[in-house]
Amino acid sequence: MATKKSESGSKKAAPKKTAAPKAEKKEAAASNSAAAGPKSPMLRQREEHGSKEKLVDKLLGVLGSIAKQDGDKDELKARLLAASNKKLLRLYQVGAEIKEKFGSVDKLAEATAKALGKAKDAHYLDRLKAFTPGRLLDAFRSAERRGKHKAE
């Protein structure tokens, strides 16, 4: 009696795949990394600003133009250098938006009070001016959205 091996004979092995050229591998890796997800804060910081020190210097310029600063610039710079890249990018984004749209935190506070319908309330305006720039910008956006929904 014959075994299956002897009846069917030996099967040929499938041919080995040849390696793709290096250029194709790099393109495939680039397309995979782009589809992998959002960039890390460190990568975004390096692409947009070069180094952390450059980002901190830009941030100090933006913060100096929109808000009154109490304290030493060197101390503030040291604190910002110790902060995370994500926080620095968020601070820069908020500062740049305030500088572009309003010019200063005081003008943003006045615009927020007006959007909330409390422009004449001096105590409320003083309280808004005590908010951090990020919190104040969020309050302005919320007030704007509420105003749009009431208008509809």
Summary of the structure (lengths in Angstrom):
residues: 152
radius of gyration: 29.1
end to end distance: 89.2
largest distance: 105.6
contacts: 337
relative contact order: 0.08
helix: 72%
strand: 0%
